[in-house]
Structures are given as C-alpha cells and as structure tokens.
Amino acid sequence: MAISNSIPLTIGLIEQLRTFLGAPTTKEQYRVHKQDFTRHRILDFTETVVLLLTGLKMSIQNRMNRFFATLHRILVIPTRTAFHLARAKIKPQLFKQLHQEVVSFFYTHFEAAGLVHQWYGHRLLAIDGSTLNLPLTDSLKPYFMVIDNKSGQLYVQGLSSYLVDLRNKLVLNAELGPLQAEKKFLVDFHSAYLQPNDLLLLDRLYADYEVIGYCVQQSCHFVIRCPLTSSFAVVKSFSRNPRVKDRIINLPRTKNSGKSKLDLPAQVQVRLIKVYLPSGEVEVLVTDLLDPQKYPYEVFEALYQERWGVETYLNHLKTGWEVERGRCGQSWQLYQDFFATIFLTALEAVLCREPEHEVQQDLAKHPRKYRYQLNRSVTASTLAEEIVRIFLDPITPTWQLLQEIYHRFKQNLTPVIPGRAWVRQRTSLGQQIRHHLYGKRLWC
C-alpha cells in the first residue's frame, strides 16, 4: 500500500512537536528552577523529555542503553542517578501541553482533509474513569487513597478519568487524582475541553441532575444510561410501562442537586429512550436530542454501543501501554509518567489516522470477508521503538521516517469480526498488583 498525499499533515505535526520541544521558551516555562539545564550535560532538556517517552516496559538502564545506541552515542551513557536528577528538573505539565499540541493539530488540519469523523455533525465523546494501582510509598499516600484487602495488606489507588473522542480514538484530556465521584472530573477538569454541540455518551455513574443541568448550561448534548434501581422516579415509571419506548418529559431539579454550587435550571426537557438488549433486559437512555425526525428512535441503540470505544481505549492504555507499570515513589514522577503515556496514546491515534484511511480505501477496492483495521499492539510498540528517531533524528528525512512507520502499521492488520463478545473477567486487587509487578513485559 502506497503512502497517500495526506502525509504532509503528519509531517507538519512532527515538525510542530520538534519545534515546540526545542524552543527556548518551552525549556524556560517547564523547567522547575531557572538554573536547571543551563550547564552542558550529557542529558539536556530535550533528550531527558524524549527519554521519559520511551515507555515503562523496560528498566531505566535498558531504556538509556537503547536511547543512546539509537543516537550513536553508546560510549557516553549516563547513570540511572543522572537520569533521575535530570527528570526532577522537568514539570509534569510539559507532557499535558505536548498532548494538547497533538489534539489541536488534529482538529485544525485533519478536519479540512476529511479525516475527522463525527456523528450527525457532533463530536462523539465519552467520559470514563478507571482506578490505577499505585506504589505503596509514603510520598503517594497523602495524594491518593490507601485501602486494604481482606488480608490486611495496604495498597494505594488513584482514580483516573478520560475524555475520549470515540469516532477518532483520540483522548482529549486525562486526569489523575484520589478516589472520588467520577462526575467531579467532568465539571472540574473535562469541561474546559468541551465545545458547544459536542455529544457526550455517559454511563450510569453520570445519571445525575447536576450532570444533566451542567451539560445544558454548556450547550453540550448528552446520552446517559440510567440505572433502573436507583434513578429518577420518572425513569423507573417509564421503564415499567411496556407500551411506551420513546417519550419527552420535563425533568425537575432533584433535592440533592439543589445543594450543588452550580446554578442549575429548575427543570430540563429531556427525552427517554427504551432500549431492549439481546438478553431481554431493558435499558433506559436519557438525552436532550429531542427531535425525532433528526434523531429517530432506531439510532440510539447503535449510538450508545459506540461508548464501548472508551472501554477499548482504557484496555489499550492499561495492557498495551501499561500505564500502571511505573513504580515511581514520588508524586511528580508518577504524574510525569502518566501524562507522558497519555501523550503517546494521542500521538499514536493521530499517526494511525492516515494509514487507517488508506487501508479502508484499499479494502473498498479489494473486498475481503471481514473488515480490517490496524493492530494497536503493533502501532504502540512501533511508536515506542521509533519515538527517539521521531524527535531526535537529524539525518533521516521526516517523510522517509513516516514511510517506514506507516509500512509497519499497514503490514500488521487485524480482522474485525462482527458479533464477537467477551465476558469481562473480574480480578481481585491482589491479582492486579501481582500482574503489574511480575507480569511478562511484551517489549524488552
């Protein structure tokens, strides 16, 4: 498969990231102290940042060995202590800014090329949280939650939350904090990254009047799955009525939402949609997409199923990129590794957009039994291997480097078999901790 004419888009992204990372203003803004990185060292600011991006699946010394071998400087490899001293001079917020550079570039340049996918003219977004198992250190205990299992063993857990563009497999924002109500991440953090006319797909933890009223205030549309046992009284009544499957109602403000600091409306007009699962169970969706002509009843079952995209993102983040793998003892190290991994997943998503488009065009000309897509295990490992060349290779032209990366992407496709379903395997906290301490690393 040949490289398409849209590749200059990705060239522009790589050049923009290189320019941003190499700019003196970036170093001045994201170093901890003014005197940091003022002397000539083996690890300068840019090299330390890129070394932090080489992933969590290798020991630090192996990462440095490969890093300097790629740069053909194998005789000047620093010690682990030198690396830790260098990374301590970099603010974690740098990786958040690198992430936003990728997101901004994607929507600015890829949309004009028709490579940004939407649903009925809406960005289709989802928010979901996931607990992360963290090292048990005195430095992390004040920032996160200390819990114990039945055996009395102590663990540290944090709650991460992600705002994901489902159609484009791109994370727009990610946050990490102590265990708390997931809806707080929406109001406190993710709202800054929402745009009017966005459509949020939310699960049962967000079936709350505060969330609904806030979305209305922000001119952001929503589809929320409501729990049938502990939900609004009108939803319970609607779920028990077998004759009605689509209804528009006025949802009054609840007593608990009256305690909210937000200035919520007294009532919101919403639409209740009843969805029948293959198992015979009934689910109720609440939405502000009121127009039955523009949004017919039949589209909502398939629409809410698209929320599975945020689950696959979390699976890729935890198993592909192994975001829990880091054993950092300090909070700033933990945030560095977390936001660096989020940046890498966003960069991977954007780098995959053009070759994925080419694969689908090729399959349209030469149909196969199944639809095929890029293998995300391969794309993640390829990006991890090539991240040093992406940022620091002064010899290889960018277009040639992208050709090599895209070729590896497209040579490893995986079929999308319709009707596949898996039962979620529940594991204990002890099993999770053991896996991340001793589980086999795929990259070595």
C-alpha positions as CSV (number, residue, x, y, z in Angstrom):
1,M,0.0,0.0,0.0
2,A,1.5,3.3,-1.0
3,I,1.7,6.4,1.1
4,S,-1.1,8.9,0.3
5,N,-0.9,12.5,-0.5
6,S,-2.2,13.4,3.0
7,I,1.2,12.5,4.6
8,P,2.3,16.2,4.8
9,L,-0.3,16.6,7.5
10,T,1.6,14.2,9.7
11,I,4.9,15.7,8.7
12,G,3.6,19.0,9.9
13,L,2.6,17.5,13.3
14,I,6.1,16.0,13.8
15,E,7.8,19.3,12.8
16,Q,5.5,21.2,15.2
17,L,6.3,18.9,18.1
18,R,10.0,19.2,17.4
19,T,9.9,22.9,17.2
20,F,7.8,23.2,20.4
21,L,10.1,20.9,22.4
22,G,13.3,22.6,21.1
23,A,12.1,26.2,21.7
24,P,14.0,28.1,24.5
25,T,10.6,29.3,25.8
26,T,9.5,25.7,26.4
27,K,12.5,25.0,28.5
28,E,12.1,28.2,30.5
29,Q,8.4,27.5,31.1
30,Y,8.6,23.8,32.0
31,R,11.8,23.5,34.0
32,V,11.4,23.5,37.8
33,H,14.1,26.1,38.6
34,K,15.7,28.9,36.5
35,Q,19.1,27.4,36.8
36,D,18.1,24.0,35.6
37,F,19.5,22.9,32.2
38,T,21.8,25.9,32.0
39,R,25.0,23.8,32.0
40,H,26.2,21.4,29.3
41,R,25.3,17.9,30.4
42,I,25.0,14.5,28.7
43,L,21.3,14.7,29.2
44,D,19.9,18.1,28.1
45,F,16.3,19.2,28.4
46,T,15.0,17.7,25.1
47,E,16.9,14.4,25.5
48,T,15.5,14.0,29.0
49,V,12.0,14.6,27.8
50,V,12.3,12.1,25.0
51,L,13.9,9.5,27.3
52,L,10.9,9.8,29.5
53,L,8.7,9.0,26.5
54,T,10.5,5.7,25.8
55,G,8.0,3.8,27.8
56,L,7.6,2.0,31.1
57,K,8.1,-1.6,29.9
58,M,11.9,-1.6,30.2
59,S,14.2,-1.0,33.1
60,I,15.7,2.5,33.2
61,Q,19.2,1.3,32.3
62,N,17.9,-0.7,29.3
63,R,16.0,2.4,28.2
64,M,19.1,4.5,28.3
65,N,21.2,1.9,26.6
66,R,18.7,1.8,23.6
67,F,18.3,5.6,23.7
68,F,22.0,6.3,23.3
69,A,22.5,3.4,20.9
70,T,19.9,5.0,18.6
71,L,21.7,8.3,18.8
72,H,25.1,6.5,18.1
73,R,26.5,7.7,21.5
74,I,26.9,4.4,23.1
75,L,30.2,5.4,24.9
76,V,28.6,8.3,26.9
77,I,25.7,6.6,28.6
78,P,24.9,8.3,31.9
79,T,24.0,6.5,35.2
80,R,20.4,6.0,36.4
81,T,21.1,8.6,39.1
82,A,21.9,11.2,36.4
83,F,18.7,10.4,34.7
84,H,16.6,10.8,37.9
85,L,18.4,14.1,38.7
86,A,17.6,15.3,35.2
87,R,13.9,14.3,35.2
88,A,13.4,16.0,38.6
89,K,14.0,19.3,36.8
90,I,11.0,18.9,34.4
91,K,7.4,19.8,35.3
92,P,4.8,17.1,34.5
93,Q,2.7,19.8,32.9
94,L,5.0,19.7,29.9
95,F,3.5,16.4,28.8
96,K,0.0,17.8,29.1
97,Q,1.0,20.6,26.8
98,L,2.5,18.2,24.3
99,H,-0.7,16.3,24.4
100,Q,-2.7,19.4,23.6
101,E,-0.4,20.3,20.8
102,V,-1.4,16.9,19.2
103,V,-5.1,17.4,19.8
104,S,-5.1,21.0,18.5
105,F,-3.2,20.0,15.4
106,F,-5.5,17.1,14.7
107,Y,-8.7,19.1,14.7
108,T,-7.2,22.1,12.9
109,H,-5.6,20.2,10.0
110,F,-7.2,16.8,9.7
111,E,-10.8,18.1,9.6
112,A,-10.0,20.0,6.4
113,A,-8.8,16.8,4.8
114,G,-12.0,14.9,5.8
115,L,-10.2,12.7,8.3
116,V,-12.2,13.8,11.4
117,H,-15.2,11.5,11.9
118,Q,-18.4,12.8,13.5
119,W,-21.9,11.5,14.3
120,Y,-24.7,13.7,12.8
121,G,-22.4,16.7,12.9
122,H,-21.4,16.1,16.5
123,R,-18.1,15.2,18.0
124,L,-19.0,11.9,19.7
125,L,-17.3,11.9,23.1
126,A,-17.3,9.7,26.2
127,I,-16.0,10.1,29.7
128,D,-15.0,7.2,31.9
129,G,-12.9,6.6,35.0
130,S,-10.6,3.8,36.0
131,T,-8.8,3.0,39.2
132,L,-5.0,2.8,38.9
133,N,-2.9,0.7,41.3
134,L,0.0,2.8,42.5
135,P,3.2,2.0,44.5
136,L,2.8,1.9,48.3
137,T,5.1,4.8,49.3
138,D,4.8,7.4,52.0
139,S,5.1,10.1,49.3
140,L,2.0,9.0,47.4
141,K,-0.2,8.3,50.4
142,P,-1.2,12.0,51.0
143,Y,-2.2,12.4,47.3
144,F,-4.2,9.2,46.8
145,M,-6.3,6.6,48.7
146,V,-4.8,4.0,50.9
147,I,-7.0,0.8,51.1
148,D,-6.6,-2.7,52.5
149,N,-7.8,-6.1,51.4
150,K,-9.2,-8.9,53.4
151,S,-5.7,-10.0,54.4
152,G,-4.9,-6.6,55.8
153,Q,-2.4,-5.7,53.0
154,L,-2.3,-2.0,52.2
155,Y,-2.5,-0.6,48.7
156,V,-2.5,2.9,47.1
157,Q,-5.1,3.6,44.5
158,G,-5.9,6.6,42.4
159,L,-8.8,7.4,40.1
160,S,-8.0,8.4,36.5
161,S,-10.6,10.0,34.2
162,Y,-10.6,10.3,30.4
163,L,-12.4,12.3,27.9
164,V,-12.2,10.4,24.6
165,D,-13.3,11.2,21.0
166,L,-14.9,7.8,20.1
167,R,-15.0,8.1,16.4
168,N,-11.4,9.2,16.1
169,K,-10.0,7.1,19.0
170,L,-8.3,10.2,20.5
171,V,-8.1,11.1,24.1
172,L,-8.8,14.8,24.6
173,N,-8.0,15.1,28.3
174,A,-6.9,12.9,31.1
175,E,-6.7,13.5,34.8
176,L,-5.5,11.6,37.8
177,G,-6.5,12.1,41.5
178,P,-7.8,10.4,44.6
179,L,-10.8,8.2,44.6
180,Q,-13.9,10.4,44.3
181,A,-17.2,10.7,42.4
182,E,-16.5,10.5,38.7
183,K,-18.8,13.3,37.8
184,K,-16.5,15.7,39.6
185,F,-13.9,15.2,36.8
186,L,-16.4,16.4,34.2
187,V,-17.2,19.6,36.0
188,D,-13.8,20.4,37.4
189,F,-11.5,19.3,34.5
190,H,-13.0,18.0,31.3
191,S,-15.4,20.9,30.8
192,A,-12.6,23.1,29.6
193,Y,-12.1,20.7,26.6
194,L,-15.8,20.5,25.6
195,Q,-17.2,22.5,22.7
196,P,-20.9,23.5,22.0
197,N,-22.7,20.8,20.0
198,D,-20.5,18.0,21.4
199,L,-22.4,14.8,22.2
200,L,-21.4,13.0,25.4
201,L,-22.1,9.3,25.9
202,L,-22.1,8.7,29.7
203,D,-22.8,5.6,31.8
204,R,-24.9,5.1,34.9
205,L,-22.5,6.9,37.2
206,Y,-23.3,10.1,35.5
207,A,-27.1,9.7,35.7
208,D,-27.4,12.8,37.9
209,Y,-29.4,16.0,37.6
210,E,-26.2,18.0,38.2
211,V,-24.5,16.5,35.2
212,I,-27.7,16.9,33.0
213,G,-28.1,20.5,34.1
214,Y,-24.5,21.3,33.6
215,C,-24.4,19.9,30.0
216,V,-27.5,22.0,29.2
217,Q,-25.7,25.1,30.5
218,Q,-22.6,24.3,28.4
219,S,-24.7,23.7,25.2
220,C,-23.3,20.2,25.2
221,H,-25.6,17.3,24.2
222,F,-25.8,14.1,26.2
223,V,-27.0,10.5,26.1
224,I,-26.9,8.9,29.6
225,R,-27.7,5.4,30.6
226,C,-29.9,5.4,33.7
227,P,-29.8,2.7,36.4
228,L,-33.3,1.3,36.9
229,T,-33.0,0.6,40.6
230,S,-31.7,4.0,41.8
231,S,-32.7,6.6,39.4
232,F,-35.2,9.4,38.8
233,A,-38.7,8.4,39.7
234,V,-40.0,9.2,36.2
235,V,-37.3,6.9,34.7
236,K,-38.5,4.0,36.9
237,S,-42.1,4.6,35.9
238,F,-41.1,4.8,32.3
239,S,-39.1,1.5,32.4
240,R,-42.1,-0.4,33.8
241,N,-44.5,0.8,31.1
242,P,-44.3,-1.7,28.2
243,R,-46.4,0.4,25.8
244,V,-44.1,3.4,25.6
245,K,-40.5,3.3,24.3
246,D,-39.9,7.0,23.5
247,R,-41.1,9.9,25.5
248,I,-40.3,13.6,26.0
249,I,-40.7,14.9,29.6
250,N,-39.8,17.8,31.8
251,L,-37.2,16.6,34.4
252,P,-37.4,18.6,37.6
253,R,-34.4,19.5,39.7
254,T,-33.8,17.0,42.5
255,K,-33.3,17.9,46.1
256,N,-29.7,16.7,46.2
257,S,-28.8,18.9,43.1
258,G,-30.1,21.9,45.0
259,K,-27.0,21.7,47.2
260,S,-24.8,22.0,44.1
261,K,-22.6,25.1,43.7
262,L,-23.7,25.2,40.1
263,D,-26.6,27.5,39.1
264,L,-28.7,24.7,37.7
265,P,-32.1,25.3,35.9
266,A,-35.3,24.4,37.8
267,Q,-36.2,21.8,35.1
268,V,-34.8,20.4,31.9
269,Q,-36.7,18.9,28.9
270,V,-35.3,15.5,28.1
271,R,-36.2,12.5,26.0
272,L,-36.4,9.0,27.5
273,I,-35.4,6.1,25.1
274,K,-36.1,2.5,26.0
275,V,-33.6,0.0,24.5
276,Y,-34.1,-3.7,24.5
277,L,-30.9,-5.8,24.9
278,P,-30.4,-9.2,23.3
279,S,-30.7,-10.8,26.7
280,G,-34.2,-9.3,27.1
281,E,-33.1,-6.7,29.6
282,V,-34.4,-3.2,29.3
283,E,-32.2,-0.1,29.4
284,V,-33.3,3.5,29.6
285,L,-31.3,6.3,28.0
286,V,-31.9,10.0,28.8
287,T,-30.9,12.6,26.2
288,D,-31.6,16.1,25.1
289,L,-31.7,15.1,21.4
290,L,-35.4,15.8,21.3
291,D,-36.1,16.0,17.5
292,P,-37.5,12.5,16.5
293,Q,-37.1,13.5,12.8
294,K,-33.4,14.3,13.0
295,Y,-32.7,11.7,15.7
296,P,-35.1,8.7,15.2
297,Y,-35.6,6.2,17.9
298,E,-33.8,3.5,15.9
299,V,-30.4,5.2,16.0
300,F,-30.0,5.2,19.8
301,E,-29.2,1.6,20.4
302,A,-26.2,1.6,18.0
303,L,-25.3,5.1,19.2
304,Y,-24.8,4.0,22.9
305,Q,-22.9,0.9,21.8
306,E,-20.3,3.3,20.4
307,R,-19.4,4.1,24.0
308,W,-17.5,0.8,24.0
309,G,-14.7,2.8,22.4
310,V,-13.7,4.3,25.7
311,E,-13.5,0.9,27.2
312,T,-11.2,-0.3,24.5
313,Y,-9.1,2.8,25.0
314,L,-8.7,2.0,28.7
315,N,-7.8,-1.6,27.8
316,H,-5.2,-0.4,25.4
317,L,-3.8,2.1,27.9
318,K,-3.5,-0.5,30.7
319,T,-2.5,-3.6,28.7
320,G,-0.8,-2.0,25.6
321,W,0.9,0.9,27.2
322,E,0.8,-0.5,30.7
323,V,0.2,2.9,32.4
324,E,0.3,1.2,35.8
325,R,3.7,-0.3,35.1
326,G,5.7,2.6,36.6
327,R,7.0,2.1,40.1
328,C,7.6,5.7,40.9
329,G,7.8,6.6,44.5
330,Q,7.3,10.4,44.2
331,S,4.1,12.1,43.0
332,W,5.8,14.2,40.4
333,Q,7.4,11.1,38.9
334,L,4.0,9.4,38.8
335,Y,2.4,12.4,37.0
336,Q,5.3,12.6,34.6
337,D,4.9,9.0,33.5
338,F,1.1,9.2,33.5
339,F,0.8,12.3,31.3
340,A,3.7,11.1,29.1
341,T,1.8,7.9,28.4
342,I,-1.4,9.9,27.6
343,F,0.5,12.0,25.1
344,L,1.9,8.9,23.4
345,T,-1.6,7.4,23.0
346,A,-2.8,10.6,21.4
347,L,0.2,10.7,19.1
348,E,-0.4,7.1,18.2
349,A,-4.1,7.8,17.4
350,V,-3.2,10.7,15.0
351,L,-0.3,8.8,13.4
352,C,-2.8,5.9,12.7
353,R,-5.4,8.1,11.1
354,E,-3.9,8.4,7.6
355,P,-2.7,4.7,7.2
356,E,-6.1,3.5,8.6
357,H,-7.8,5.6,6.0
358,E,-5.6,4.2,3.3
359,V,-6.3,0.6,4.5
360,Q,-10.1,1.2,4.3
361,Q,-9.8,2.7,0.8
362,D,-7.8,-0.3,-0.4
363,L,-10.3,-2.7,1.2
364,A,-13.1,-0.9,-0.7
365,K,-11.4,-1.7,-3.9
366,H,-10.5,-5.3,-3.0
367,P,-13.2,-6.5,-0.6
368,R,-12.4,-9.3,1.9
369,K,-14.6,-11.5,4.1
370,Y,-14.0,-9.2,7.2
371,R,-13.3,-5.6,7.7
372,Y,-9.7,-5.0,8.8
373,Q,-8.0,-2.4,11.0
374,L,-4.6,-1.6,12.3
375,N,-3.3,-3.7,15.1
376,R,-3.0,-1.4,18.0
377,S,-0.4,-3.6,19.8
378,V,1.8,-3.2,16.8
379,T,1.2,0.5,16.4
380,A,2.0,1.1,20.1
381,S,5.2,-1.0,20.1
382,T,6.3,0.7,16.8
383,L,5.8,4.2,18.2
384,A,7.7,3.3,21.4
385,E,10.6,2.0,19.3
386,E,10.7,5.0,17.0
387,I,10.0,7.8,19.4
388,V,13.7,8.7,19.7
389,R,14.0,9.0,15.9
390,I,10.8,11.0,15.7
391,F,12.1,13.7,17.9
392,L,15.9,13.5,17.7
393,D,17.0,12.0,14.3
394,P,18.7,14.9,12.5
395,I,19.6,12.8,9.4
396,T,16.6,10.8,8.2
397,P,14.0,13.0,6.4
398,T,10.6,13.1,8.2
399,W,8.8,11.7,5.1
400,Q,11.1,8.7,5.0
401,L,10.7,8.0,8.7
402,L,6.9,8.2,8.3
403,Q,7.1,5.8,5.4
404,E,8.9,3.3,7.5
405,I,6.4,3.7,10.4
406,Y,3.4,3.6,8.1
407,H,4.7,0.5,6.4
408,R,5.0,-1.4,9.7
409,F,1.5,-0.2,10.7
410,K,-0.2,-1.4,7.5
411,Q,1.7,-4.7,7.3
412,N,0.1,-5.9,10.5
413,L,-3.7,-5.7,10.2
414,T,-6.3,-7.5,12.4
415,P,-9.8,-8.5,11.3
416,V,-12.9,-7.0,12.9
417,I,-15.3,-10.0,13.3
418,P,-18.9,-9.0,13.8
419,G,-20.8,-10.4,16.7
420,R,-17.8,-11.0,18.9
421,A,-18.4,-10.7,22.6
422,W,-16.3,-11.3,25.7
423,V,-17.3,-11.8,29.3
424,R,-15.4,-9.3,31.5
425,Q,-13.0,-11.1,33.7
426,R,-13.1,-9.8,37.3
427,T,-9.8,-10.0,39.1
428,S,-9.0,-9.2,42.7
429,L,-6.9,-6.3,43.8
430,G,-4.1,-8.7,44.8
431,Q,-4.1,-10.4,41.3
432,Q,-3.9,-6.9,39.7
433,I,-1.0,-5.9,41.8
434,R,0.9,-9.2,41.2
435,H,0.4,-8.9,37.4
436,H,1.8,-5.4,37.2
437,L,4.8,-6.3,39.5
438,Y,5.7,-9.6,37.8
439,G,3.7,-9.9,34.6
440,K,5.6,-10.5,31.4
441,R,6.6,-7.4,29.5
442,L,5.8,-7.5,25.8
443,W,8.6,-5.1,24.9
444,C,12.1,-5.8,26.0
